[in-house]
Amino acid sequence: MKLLQVVKSTRPEKKLMAIFLNEQTGRKKTVHFGQASADDYTLTKDKEQRKRYRARHAKDLQTGDPTRAGFLSLEILWGNSVNRQRNIMNYKKKYNL
């Protein structure tokens, strides 16, 4: 899989969507993530809030599939930086996407 782009979601209840390309089949996969009505670390810059979110959602990583919404939210909206672009870059590098 290769991450092509992360853009504003077309679903009103979601913040962003990630578009992936399966390089073997040529098919695209779109994953919507992030609750539109909720704040995230890139907006609030609140480290305690990020710590609580990560603790609550650590179970999302048990799927082992970095293309799932839980992974995307945790890495991009609640990543190590308050800069979404930097979090996207780190996510792509970390999961070789």
PDB file as gemmi writes it, atoms N, CA and C in Angstrom:
CRYST1    1.000    1.000    1.000  90.00  90.00  90.00 P 1                      
ATOM      1  N   MET A   1       0.835  -1.186   0.000  1.00  0.00           N  
ATOM      2  CA  MET A   1       0.000   0.000   0.000  1.00  0.00           C  
ATOM      3  C   MET A   1       0.873   1.241   0.000  1.00  0.00           C  
ATOM      4  N   LYS A   2       0.355   2.267  -0.637  1.00  0.00           N  
ATOM      5  CA  LYS A   2       1.031   3.550  -0.664  1.00  0.00           C  
ATOM      6  C   LYS A   2       0.008   4.634  -0.335  1.00  0.00           C  
ATOM      7  N   LEU A   3       0.366   5.518   0.579  1.00  0.00           N  
ATOM      8  CA  LEU A   3      -0.507   6.630   0.915  1.00  0.00           C  
ATOM      9  C   LEU A   3      -0.356   7.698  -0.159  1.00  0.00           C  
ATOM     10  N   LEU A   4      -1.453   7.990  -0.863  1.00  0.00           N  
ATOM     11  CA  LEU A   4      -1.421   8.998  -1.914  1.00  0.00           C  
ATOM     12  C   LEU A   4      -1.627  10.394  -1.359  1.00  0.00           C  
ATOM     13  N   GLN A   5      -2.653  10.543  -0.502  1.00  0.00           N  
ATOM     14  CA  GLN A   5      -2.928  11.862   0.059  1.00  0.00           C  
ATOM     15  C   GLN A   5      -3.857  11.779   1.255  1.00  0.00           C  
ATOM     16  N   VAL A   6      -3.814  12.825   2.063  1.00  0.00           N  
ATOM     17  CA  VAL A   6      -4.738  13.005   3.178  1.00  0.00           C  
ATOM     18  C   VAL A   6      -5.398  14.361   2.942  1.00  0.00           C  
ATOM     19  N   VAL A   7      -6.728  14.337   2.814  1.00  0.00           N  
ATOM     20  CA  VAL A   7      -7.481  15.554   2.503  1.00  0.00           C  
ATOM     21  C   VAL A   7      -8.711  15.647   3.397  1.00  0.00           C  
ATOM     22  N   LYS A   8      -9.401  16.774   3.328  1.00  0.00           N  
ATOM     23  CA  LYS A   8     -10.635  16.965   4.083  1.00  0.00           C  
ATOM     24  C   LYS A   8     -11.648  15.910   3.651  1.00  0.00           C  
ATOM     25  N   SER A   9     -12.323  15.325   4.623  1.00  0.00           N  
ATOM     26  CA  SER A   9     -13.279  14.261   4.347  1.00  0.00           C  
ATOM     27  C   SER A   9     -14.514  14.792   3.620  1.00  0.00           C  
ATOM     28  N   THR A  10     -15.073  13.953   2.784  1.00  0.00           N  
ATOM     29  CA  THR A  10     -16.329  14.268   2.101  1.00  0.00           C  
ATOM     30  C   THR A  10     -17.528  13.902   2.974  1.00  0.00           C  
ATOM     31  N   ARG A  11     -17.277  13.257   4.089  1.00  0.00           N  
ATOM     32  CA  ARG A  11     -18.340  12.923   5.047  1.00  0.00           C  
ATOM     33  C   ARG A  11     -18.403  14.014   6.106  1.00  0.00           C  
ATOM     34  N   PRO A  12     -19.568  14.584   6.346  1.00  0.00           N  
ATOM     35  CA  PRO A  12     -19.662  15.710   7.289  1.00  0.00           C  
ATOM     36  C   PRO A  12     -19.278  15.359   8.730  1.00  0.00           C  
ATOM     37  N   GLU A  13     -19.400  14.098   9.114  1.00  0.00           N  
ATOM     38  CA  GLU A  13     -19.087  13.714  10.493  1.00  0.00           C  
ATOM     39  C   GLU A  13     -17.604  13.371  10.699  1.00  0.00           C  
ATOM     40  N   LYS A  14     -16.804  13.399   9.632  1.00  0.00           N  
ATOM     41  CA  LYS A  14     -15.381  13.059   9.726  1.00  0.00           C  
ATOM     42  C   LYS A  14     -14.511  14.250   9.326  1.00  0.00           C  
ATOM     43  N   LYS A  15     -13.300  14.329   9.889  1.00  0.00           N  
ATOM     44  CA  LYS A  15     -12.385  15.426   9.599  1.00  0.00           C  
ATOM     45  C   LYS A  15     -11.627  15.226   8.293  1.00  0.00           C  
ATOM     46  N   LEU A  16     -10.988  14.067   8.191  1.00  0.00           N  
ATOM     47  CA  LEU A  16     -10.068  13.821   7.088  1.00  0.00           C  
ATOM     48  C   LEU A  16     -10.333  12.480   6.428  1.00  0.00           C  
ATOM     49  N   MET A  17      -9.761  12.314   5.255  1.00  0.00           N  
ATOM     50  CA  MET A  17      -9.777  11.000   4.621  1.00  0.00           C  
ATOM     51  C   MET A  17      -8.412  10.752   3.999  1.00  0.00           C  
ATOM     52  N   ALA A  18      -7.991   9.513   4.098  1.00  0.00           N  
ATOM     53  CA  ALA A  18      -6.717   9.094   3.527  1.00  0.00           C  
ATOM     54  C   ALA A  18      -7.010   8.225   2.317  1.00  0.00           C  
ATOM     55  N   ILE A  19      -6.289   8.464   1.251  1.00  0.00           N  
ATOM     56  CA  ILE A  19      -6.467   7.688   0.033  1.00  0.00           C  
ATOM     57  C   ILE A  19      -5.192   6.886  -0.186  1.00  0.00           C  
ATOM     58  N   PHE A  20      -5.357   5.570  -0.222  1.00  0.00           N  
ATOM     59  CA  PHE A  20      -4.250   4.645  -0.403  1.00  0.00           C  
ATOM     60  C   PHE A  20      -4.347   3.983  -1.770  1.00  0.00           C  
ATOM     61  N   LEU A  21      -3.212   3.553  -2.295  1.00  0.00           N  
ATOM     62  CA  LEU A  21      -3.166   2.803  -3.543  1.00  0.00           C  
ATOM     63  C   LEU A  21      -2.520   1.464  -3.275  1.00  0.00           C  
ATOM     64  N   ASN A  22      -3.229   0.393  -3.627  1.00  0.00           N  
ATOM     65  CA  ASN A  22      -2.647  -0.942  -3.571  1.00  0.00           C  
ATOM     66  C   ASN A  22      -1.831  -1.092  -4.845  1.00  0.00           C  
ATOM     67  N   GLU A  23      -0.528  -1.077  -4.720  1.00  0.00           N  
ATOM     68  CA  GLU A  23       0.354  -1.082  -5.889  1.00  0.00           C  
ATOM     69  C   GLU A  23       0.309  -2.396  -6.662  1.00  0.00           C  
ATOM     70  N   GLN A  24      -0.117  -3.463  -6.022  1.00  0.00           N  
ATOM     71  CA  GLN A  24      -0.191  -4.751  -6.709  1.00  0.00           C  
ATOM     72  C   GLN A  24      -1.432  -4.853  -7.581  1.00  0.00           C  
ATOM     73  N   THR A  25      -2.564  -4.343  -7.079  1.00  0.00           N  
ATOM     74  CA  THR A  25      -3.822  -4.469  -7.825  1.00  0.00           C  
ATOM     75  C   THR A  25      -4.221  -3.193  -8.550  1.00  0.00           C  
ATOM     76  N   GLY A  26      -3.644  -2.057  -8.142  1.00  0.00           N  
ATOM     77  CA  GLY A  26      -4.009  -0.782  -8.741  1.00  0.00           C  
ATOM     78  C   GLY A  26      -5.286  -0.179  -8.168  1.00  0.00           C  
ATOM     79  N   ARG A  27      -5.870  -0.833  -7.165  1.00  0.00           N  
ATOM     80  CA  ARG A  27      -7.121  -0.341  -6.568  1.00  0.00           C  
ATOM     81  C   ARG A  27      -6.825   0.685  -5.480  1.00  0.00           C  
ATOM     82  N   LYS A  28      -7.733   1.642  -5.352  1.00  0.00           N  
ATOM     83  CA  LYS A  28      -7.617   2.661  -4.321  1.00  0.00           C  
ATOM     84  C   LYS A  28      -8.505   2.311  -3.137  1.00  0.00           C  
ATOM     85  N   LYS A  29      -8.069   2.724  -1.962  1.00  0.00           N  
ATOM     86  CA  LYS A  29      -8.820   2.515  -0.732  1.00  0.00           C  
ATOM     87  C   LYS A  29      -8.916   3.870  -0.029  1.00  0.00           C  
ATOM     88  N   THR A  30     -10.128   4.256   0.327  1.00  0.00           N  
ATOM     89  CA  THR A  30     -10.344   5.518   1.023  1.00  0.00           C  
ATOM     90  C   THR A  30     -10.807   5.234   2.441  1.00  0.00           C  
ATOM     91  N   VAL A  31     -10.152   5.878   3.413  1.00  0.00           N  
ATOM     92  CA  VAL A  31     -10.477   5.693   4.817  1.00  0.00           C  
ATOM     93  C   VAL A  31     -10.760   7.066   5.428  1.00  0.00           C  
ATOM     94  N   HIS A  32     -11.969   7.241   5.942  1.00  0.00           N  
ATOM     95  CA  HIS A  32     -12.358   8.480   6.613  1.00  0.00           C  
ATOM     96  C   HIS A  32     -12.049   8.321   8.100  1.00  0.00           C  
ATOM     97  N   PHE A  33     -11.516   9.389   8.714  1.00  0.00           N  
ATOM     98  CA  PHE A  33     -11.159   9.286  10.134  1.00  0.00           C  
ATOM     99  C   PHE A  33     -11.233  10.637  10.821  1.00  0.00           C  
ATOM    100  N   GLY A  34     -11.312  10.595  12.138  1.00  0.00           N  
ATOM    101  CA  GLY A  34     -11.356  11.799  12.959  1.00  0.00           C  
ATOM    102  C   GLY A  34     -12.760  12.366  13.060  1.00  0.00           C  
ATOM    103  N   GLN A  35     -13.287  12.412  14.251  1.00  0.00           N  
ATOM    104  CA  GLN A  35     -14.626  12.952  14.468  1.00  0.00           C  
ATOM    105  C   GLN A  35     -14.599  14.466  14.244  1.00  0.00           C  
ATOM    106  N   ALA A  36     -15.428  14.945  13.313  1.00  0.00           N  
ATOM    107  CA  ALA A  36     -15.416  16.357  12.928  1.00  0.00           C  
ATOM    108  C   ALA A  36     -15.762  17.286  14.082  1.00  0.00           C  
ATOM    109  N   SER A  37     -16.617  16.849  14.973  1.00  0.00           N  
ATOM    110  CA  SER A  37     -17.068  17.715  16.060  1.00  0.00           C  
ATOM    111  C   SER A  37     -16.129  17.719  17.268  1.00  0.00           C  
ATOM    112  N   ALA A  38     -15.049  16.949  17.217  1.00  0.00           N  
ATOM    113  CA  ALA A  38     -14.132  16.845  18.362  1.00  0.00           C  
ATOM    114  C   ALA A  38     -12.802  17.537  18.074  1.00  0.00           C  
ATOM    115  N   ASP A  39     -12.182  18.021  19.141  1.00  0.00           N  
ATOM    116  CA  ASP A  39     -10.850  18.593  19.026  1.00  0.00           C  
ATOM    117  C   ASP A  39      -9.826  17.470  18.914  1.00  0.00           C  
ATOM    118  N   ASP A  40      -8.624  17.821  18.470  1.00  0.00           N  
ATOM    119  CA  ASP A  40      -7.526  16.867  18.444  1.00  0.00           C  
ATOM    120  C   ASP A  40      -6.251  17.606  18.840  1.00  0.00           C  
ATOM    121  N   TYR A  41      -5.168  16.888  18.992  1.00  0.00           N  
ATOM    122  CA  TYR A  41      -3.913  17.469  19.472  1.00  0.00           C  
ATOM    123  C   TYR A  41      -3.387  18.554  18.545  1.00  0.00           C  
ATOM    124  N   THR A  42      -3.596  18.413  17.231  1.00  0.00           N  
ATOM    125  CA  THR A  42      -3.095  19.415  16.299  1.00  0.00           C  
ATOM    126  C   THR A  42      -3.833  20.745  16.456  1.00  0.00           C  
ATOM    127  N   LEU A  43      -5.007  20.717  17.092  1.00  0.00           N  
ATOM    128  CA  LEU A  43      -5.773  21.941  17.322  1.00  0.00           C  
ATOM    129  C   LEU A  43      -5.561  22.494  18.727  1.00  0.00           C  
ATOM    130  N   THR A  44      -5.591  21.614  19.725  1.00  0.00           N  
ATOM    131  CA  THR A  44      -5.527  22.071  21.117  1.00  0.00           C  
ATOM    132  C   THR A  44      -4.111  22.196  21.660  1.00  0.00           C  
ATOM    133  N   LYS A  45      -3.195  21.404  21.133  1.00  0.00           N  
ATOM    134  CA  LYS A  45      -1.797  21.372  21.602  1.00  0.00           C  
ATOM    135  C   LYS A  45      -1.691  20.984  23.082  1.00  0.00           C  
ATOM    136  N   ASP A  46      -2.695  20.259  23.568  1.00  0.00           N  
ATOM    137  CA  ASP A  46      -2.784  19.855  24.975  1.00  0.00           C  
ATOM    138  C   ASP A  46      -2.169  18.460  25.141  1.00  0.00           C  
ATOM    139  N   LYS A  47      -0.981  18.395  25.723  1.00  0.00           N  
ATOM    140  CA  LYS A  47      -0.263  17.120  25.864  1.00  0.00           C  
ATOM    141  C   LYS A  47      -0.983  16.145  26.791  1.00  0.00           C  
ATOM    142  N   GLU A  48      -1.640  16.652  27.822  1.00  0.00           N  
ATOM    143  CA  GLU A  48      -2.391  15.767  28.730  1.00  0.00           C  
ATOM    144  C   GLU A  48      -3.576  15.133  28.006  1.00  0.00           C  
ATOM    145  N   GLN A  49      -4.261  15.907  27.190  1.00  0.00           N  
ATOM    146  CA  GLN A  49      -5.380  15.390  26.401  1.00  0.00           C  
ATOM    147  C   GLN A  49      -4.875  14.323  25.430  1.00  0.00           C  
ATOM    148  N   ARG A  50      -3.726  14.564  24.798  1.00  0.00           N  
ATOM    149  CA  ARG A  50      -3.137  13.590  23.877  1.00  0.00           C  
ATOM    150  C   ARG A  50      -2.791  12.301  24.616  1.00  0.00           C  
ATOM    151  N   LYS A  51      -2.222  12.429  25.801  1.00  0.00           N  
ATOM    152  CA  LYS A  51      -1.855  11.262  26.600  1.00  0.00           C  
ATOM    153  C   LYS A  51      -3.093  10.422  26.924  1.00  0.00           C  
ATOM    154  N   ARG A  52      -4.184  11.067  27.327  1.00  0.00           N  
ATOM    155  CA  ARG A  52      -5.421  10.356  27.638  1.00  0.00           C  
ATOM    156  C   ARG A  52      -6.008   9.688  26.392  1.00  0.00           C  
ATOM    157  N   TYR A  53      -5.992  10.389  25.260  1.00  0.00           N  
ATOM    158  CA  TYR A  53      -6.514   9.816  24.012  1.00  0.00           C  
ATOM    159  C   TYR A  53      -5.720   8.574  23.627  1.00  0.00           C  
ATOM    160  N   ARG A  54      -4.403   8.695  23.664  1.00  0.00           N  
ATOM    161  CA  ARG A  54      -3.551   7.560  23.288  1.00  0.00           C  
ATOM    162  C   ARG A  54      -3.775   6.354  24.205  1.00  0.00           C  
ATOM    163  N   ALA A  55      -3.966   6.588  25.485  1.00  0.00           N  
ATOM    164  CA  ALA A  55      -4.225   5.494  26.424  1.00  0.00           C  
ATOM    165  C   ALA A  55      -5.561   4.824  26.108  1.00  0.00           C  
ATOM    166  N   ARG A  56      -6.580   5.630  25.826  1.00  0.00           N  
ATOM    167  CA  ARG A  56      -7.910   5.076  25.509  1.00  0.00           C  
ATOM    168  C   ARG A  56      -7.923   4.307  24.204  1.00  0.00           C  
ATOM    169  N   HIS A  57      -7.128   4.740  23.241  1.00  0.00           N  
ATOM    170  CA  HIS A  57      -7.207   4.167  21.900  1.00  0.00           C  
ATOM    171  C   HIS A  57      -6.020   3.276  21.529  1.00  0.00           C  
ATOM    172  N   ALA A  58      -5.204   2.912  22.482  1.00  0.00           N  
ATOM    173  CA  ALA A  58      -4.066   2.020  22.208  1.00  0.00           C  
ATOM    174  C   ALA A  58      -4.550   0.693  21.624  1.00  0.00           C  
ATOM    175  N   LYS A  59      -5.757   0.290  22.004  1.00  0.00           N  
ATOM    176  CA  LYS A  59      -6.313  -0.975  21.503  1.00  0.00           C  
ATOM    177  C   LYS A  59      -6.523  -0.944  19.983  1.00  0.00           C  
ATOM    178  N   ASP A  60      -6.680   0.255  19.402  1.00  0.00           N  
ATOM    179  CA  ASP A  60      -6.872   0.378  17.958  1.00  0.00           C  
ATOM    180  C   ASP A  60      -5.678  -0.144  17.173  1.00  0.00           C  
ATOM    181  N   LEU A  61      -4.509  -0.146  17.791  1.00  0.00           N  
ATOM    182  CA  LEU A  61      -3.300  -0.601  17.115  1.00  0.00           C  
ATOM    183  C   LEU A  61      -3.183  -2.117  17.070  1.00  0.00           C  
ATOM    184  N   GLN A  62      -4.033  -2.817  17.815  1.00  0.00           N  
ATOM    185  CA  GLN A  62      -3.973  -4.275  17.865  1.00  0.00           C  
ATOM    186  C   GLN A  62      -4.340  -4.926  16.532  1.00  0.00           C  
ATOM    187  N   THR A  63      -4.999  -4.196  15.651  1.00  0.00           N  
ATOM    188  CA  THR A  63      -5.360  -4.754  14.344  1.00  0.00           C  
ATOM    189  C   THR A  63      -4.125  -4.999  13.495  1.00  0.00           C  
ATOM    190  N   GLY A  64      -3.071  -4.210  13.726  1.00  0.00           N  
ATOM    191  CA  GLY A  64      -1.850  -4.377  12.947  1.00  0.00           C  
ATOM    192  C   GLY A  64      -1.957  -3.807  11.535  1.00  0.00           C  
ATOM    193  N   ASP A  65      -3.062  -3.150  11.208  1.00  0.00           N  
ATOM    194  CA  ASP A  65      -3.283  -2.609   9.872  1.00  0.00           C  
ATOM    195  C   ASP A  65      -3.198  -1.080   9.911  1.00  0.00           C  
ATOM    196  N   PRO A  66      -2.084  -0.504   9.473  1.00  0.00           N  
ATOM    197  CA  PRO A  66      -1.922   0.943   9.556  1.00  0.00           C  
ATOM    198  C   PRO A  66      -2.839   1.745   8.632  1.00  0.00           C  
ATOM    199  N   THR A  67      -3.617   1.076   7.804  1.00  0.00           N  
ATOM    200  CA  THR A  67      -4.553   1.792   6.930  1.00  0.00           C  
ATOM    201  C   THR A  67      -5.929   1.948   7.573  1.00  0.00           C  
ATOM    202  N   ARG A  68      -6.097   1.496   8.787  1.00  0.00           N  
ATOM    203  CA  ARG A  68      -7.386   1.622   9.473  1.00  0.00           C  
ATOM    204  C   ARG A  68      -7.513   2.979  10.137  1.00  0.00           C  
ATOM    205  N   ALA A  69      -8.736   3.401  10.355  1.00  0.00           N  
ATOM    206  CA  ALA A  69      -9.025   4.729  10.901  1.00  0.00           C  
ATOM    207  C   ALA A  69      -8.375   4.958  12.261  1.00  0.00           C  
ATOM    208  N   GLY A  70      -8.337   3.943  13.100  1.00  0.00           N  
ATOM    209  CA  GLY A  70      -7.730   4.081  14.422  1.00  0.00           C  
ATOM    210  C   GLY A  70      -6.252   4.441  14.344  1.00  0.00           C  
ATOM    211  N   PHE A  71      -5.535   3.782  13.457  1.00  0.00           N  
ATOM    212  CA  PHE A  71      -4.120   4.093  13.245  1.00  0.00           C  
ATOM    213  C   PHE A  71      -3.965   5.521  12.741  1.00  0.00           C  
ATOM    214  N   LEU A  72      -4.769   5.884  11.753  1.00  0.00           N  
ATOM    215  CA  LEU A  72      -4.668   7.211  11.150  1.00  0.00           C  
ATOM    216  C   LEU A  72      -4.921   8.309  12.178  1.00  0.00           C  
ATOM    217  N   SER A  73      -5.962   8.151  12.977  1.00  0.00           N  
ATOM    218  CA  SER A  73      -6.258   9.149  13.998  1.00  0.00           C  
ATOM    219  C   SER A  73      -5.127   9.258  15.007  1.00  0.00           C  
ATOM    220  N   LEU A  74      -4.673   8.126  15.465  1.00  0.00           N  
ATOM    221  CA  LEU A  74      -3.623   8.114  16.484  1.00  0.00           C  
ATOM    222  C   LEU A  74      -2.333   8.740  15.966  1.00  0.00           C  
ATOM    223  N   GLU A  75      -1.963   8.460  14.748  1.00  0.00           N  
ATOM    224  CA  GLU A  75      -0.688   8.932  14.199  1.00  0.00           C  
ATOM    225  C   GLU A  75      -0.754  10.341  13.620  1.00  0.00           C  
ATOM    226  N   ILE A  76      -1.887  10.724  13.029  1.00  0.00           N  
ATOM    227  CA  ILE A  76      -1.962  12.013  12.348  1.00  0.00           C  
ATOM    228  C   ILE A  76      -2.596  13.093  13.213  1.00  0.00           C  
ATOM    229  N   LEU A  77      -3.725  12.799  13.835  1.00  0.00           N  
ATOM    230  CA  LEU A  77      -4.399  13.803  14.650  1.00  0.00           C  
ATOM    231  C   LEU A  77      -3.835  13.885  16.062  1.00  0.00           C  
ATOM    232  N   TRP A  78      -3.302  12.774  16.558  1.00  0.00           N  
ATOM    233  CA  TRP A  78      -2.786  12.713  17.928  1.00  0.00           C  
ATOM    234  C   TRP A  78      -1.313  12.318  17.942  1.00  0.00           C  
ATOM    235  N   GLY A  79      -0.592  12.619  16.873  1.00  0.00           N  
ATOM    236  CA  GLY A  79       0.820  12.260  16.752  1.00  0.00           C  
ATOM    237  C   GLY A  79       1.727  13.093  17.641  1.00  0.00           C  
ATOM    238  N   ASN A  80       3.012  12.977  17.425  1.00  0.00           N  
ATOM    239  CA  ASN A  80       3.998  13.649  18.267  1.00  0.00           C  
ATOM    240  C   ASN A  80       4.097  15.146  18.021  1.00  0.00           C  
ATOM    241  N   SER A  81       3.607  15.596  16.886  1.00  0.00           N  
ATOM    242  CA  SER A  81       3.703  17.007  16.539  1.00  0.00           C  
ATOM    243  C   SER A  81       2.314  17.637  16.476  1.00  0.00           C  
ATOM    244  N   VAL A  82       2.250  18.940  16.643  1.00  0.00           N  
ATOM    245  CA  VAL A  82       0.985  19.655  16.455  1.00  0.00           C  
ATOM    246  C   VAL A  82       0.807  20.026  14.980  1.00  0.00           C  
ATOM    247  N   ASN A  83       1.785  19.697  14.159  1.00  0.00           N  
ATOM    248  CA  ASN A  83       1.740  19.962  12.729  1.00  0.00           C  
ATOM    249  C   ASN A  83       1.258  18.704  12.003  1.00  0.00           C  
ATOM    250  N   ARG A  84       0.092  18.772  11.390  1.00  0.00           N  
ATOM    251  CA  ARG A  84      -0.479  17.590  10.710  1.00  0.00           C  
ATOM    252  C   ARG A  84       0.411  17.088   9.589  1.00  0.00           C  
ATOM    253  N   GLN A  85       0.990  18.008   8.817  1.00  0.00           N  
ATOM    254  CA  GLN A  85       1.848  17.590   7.704  1.00  0.00           C  
ATOM    255  C   GLN A  85       3.056  16.800   8.203  1.00  0.00           C  
ATOM    256  N   ARG A  86       3.626  17.238   9.307  1.00  0.00           N  
ATOM    257  CA  ARG A  86       4.762  16.520   9.898  1.00  0.00           C  
ATOM    258  C   ARG A  86       4.304  15.140  10.381  1.00  0.00           C  
ATOM    259  N   ASN A  87       3.114  15.067  10.990  1.00  0.00           N  
ATOM    260  CA  ASN A  87       2.588  13.774  11.441  1.00  0.00           C  
ATOM    261  C   ASN A  87       2.326  12.842  10.267  1.00  0.00           C  
ATOM    262  N   ILE A  88       1.834  13.381   9.168  1.00  0.00           N  
ATOM    263  CA  ILE A  88       1.602  12.561   7.968  1.00  0.00           C  
ATOM    264  C   ILE A  88       2.925  12.019   7.449  1.00  0.00           C  
ATOM    265  N   MET A  89       3.927  12.869   7.386  1.00  0.00           N  
ATOM    266  CA  MET A  89       5.252  12.453   6.919  1.00  0.00           C  
ATOM    267  C   MET A  89       5.824  11.355   7.829  1.00  0.00           C  
ATOM    268  N   ASN A  90       5.699  11.534   9.149  1.00  0.00           N  
ATOM    269  CA  ASN A  90       6.192  10.527  10.098  1.00  0.00           C  
ATOM    270  C   ASN A  90       5.419   9.218   9.967  1.00  0.00           C  
ATOM    271  N   TYR A  91       4.101   9.314   9.761  1.00  0.00           N  
ATOM    272  CA  TYR A  91       3.250   8.124   9.582  1.00  0.00           C  
ATOM    273  C   TYR A  91       3.693   7.341   8.345  1.00  0.00           C  
ATOM    274  N   LYS A  92       3.903   8.033   7.232  1.00  0.00           N  
ATOM    275  CA  LYS A  92       4.325   7.374   5.995  1.00  0.00           C  
ATOM    276  C   LYS A  92       5.662   6.672   6.180  1.00  0.00           C  
ATOM    277  N   LYS A  93       6.577   7.339   6.870  1.00  0.00           N  
ATOM    278  CA  LYS A  93       7.906   6.760   7.090  1.00  0.00           C  
ATOM    279  C   LYS A  93       7.837   5.562   8.039  1.00  0.00           C  
ATOM    280  N   LYS A  94       7.092   5.712   9.123  1.00  0.00           N  
ATOM    281  CA  LYS A  94       6.988   4.661  10.143  1.00  0.00           C  
ATOM    282  C   LYS A  94       6.410   3.368   9.581  1.00  0.00           C  
ATOM    283  N   TYR A  95       5.390   3.481   8.712  1.00  0.00           N  
ATOM    284  CA  TYR A  95       4.711   2.296   8.178  1.00  0.00           C  
ATOM    285  C   TYR A  95       5.075   2.009   6.727  1.00  0.00           C  
ATOM    286  N   ASN A  96       6.103   2.698   6.228  1.00  0.00           N  
ATOM    287  CA  ASN A  96       6.606   2.459   4.872  1.00  0.00           C  
ATOM    288  C   ASN A  96       5.478   2.552   3.832  1.00  0.00           C  
ATOM    289  N   LEU A  97       4.734   3.632   3.898  1.00  0.00           N  
ATOM    290  CA  LEU A  97       3.613   3.841   2.992  1.00  0.00           C  
ATOM    291  C   LEU A  97       3.941   4.946   2.003  1.00  0.00           C  
TER     292      LEU A  97                                                      
END                                                                             
